[in-house]
Amino acid sequence: MRSVILMMLASVLLMPIAWSAPAAGKARASDARSNKPVAPEAPKGDAVAGKDKAENERCMECHGVDGNGAGHANSTDGKFAKLAGQYPSYILKQIRDFRSGARKDDQMAIMARSVSDEDVRDIAVYFSSKTRMHGQDGNLHELGKELYEKGDPARGVLACVSCHGVKGKGLESNLAAPIVGGQEWRYLDKQLRDWRSGDRRNSADGVMNKVTNALTDKEIEALADYLSGI
């Protein structure tokens, strides 16, 4: 009889433990299904080592020693972005996308496959440490400014400022959207056209393809003029 009583007590004591486990599991599953966006983590790297690596990997030949462009002879085709002050997490993502083919560019694909993520992190942190890119002439295009700040809801064109921040200087709460204020205008113009045509499609949920779909050539030129001047 005593043994039976002891067994009954043991089962009662263990019951709360058995019940609590499914509840905890349910909570974790709920967290995993959360729709809250997860900001990319800023990569840790060595800016000093990154400078040497950027030179050795010939990054500076196109992007400049300070990340503000090198005045390359082919810069007129809009191939080379300014990287000065850019989020290192964004640079790292683009390199991985070039490597995987999610973003297309033959020259960058070759470069991306030749460097490790560790080297890219150092290079990205180096360029990020430089004085943030800024406008060349301050000539602000009013149509571009209007589109950037307000968008055009009637056509489904979102205000760029909501993701890229005031004057394109970025939002620390949204590291997936790059700093675009002060970027080289030919590069901006080309990227906006590539987003619109679908030649580029590596933004989260295809948001950039949707945003640019309704833009006219004139509006793309206006946005590029505005952003390159601030």
C-alpha positions, 0 to 999 in steps of 0.5 A: 500500500505504501508503495502505491501511495508513493507512486501516486505522489510522484506522478502528481509532482511530475505533472506540472513539468510535463504540462509546462514543456508544450507551453514553452514549445508553443511560445518558441514556435510563435516567435519563429512565425513572427512577421517582425522584420529582422535587421541584418547584423552589422558584420564585425571586421578590421578596418585596418586590415580591410584597407590593405585587402581593398587595395590588394583585391583592386577594389580601390581601382573602381571605388576609390581609396576613400570609397568615393569613386576613382574617376575611372574611365568607364565610370560614365556607364554607371558601373561603380558605386560609391561605398564611403560610409555605406552600411557594411552589412549591405556591402556584404549582402551585395557581394554574396548576391554577386557570388550566388548570381542573385545580382548580375554583373560579370566583373563583380561576380568574378571578384566576389568568388575570389574573396572570402566572407572574412575578407569582405567583412574587413573591406566593407568595414573599411569603406564604411569607416570613411567619411559618408558619401555626399553630393557633388554640386548640391543641385537639387531637382525639385521633381526628384525631391518631391518623389523621394519625400512623398512618392505618388500613392495614386500610382503605388510609388512609395516615398523613398524616404520611408526606407532610405531616410532623410536625404538618403542618409539611411535609417539605422533601423533598416540596414537592408536599405542602403545609403543613397544620398550623395551616390554617383548619379550615373550609378543611381540612374542605371540601378533604378532602370535595372530595378524597373526592367527587372534586370536587377531583383535582389531587394527584399520581397522585390520591393524595389521592382514594385516601387520603380515599376511606374516610374518614367524615364524623366522621374528616374533622371530626376531622382538620380539628380536629386540624390546625387546632389545631397 
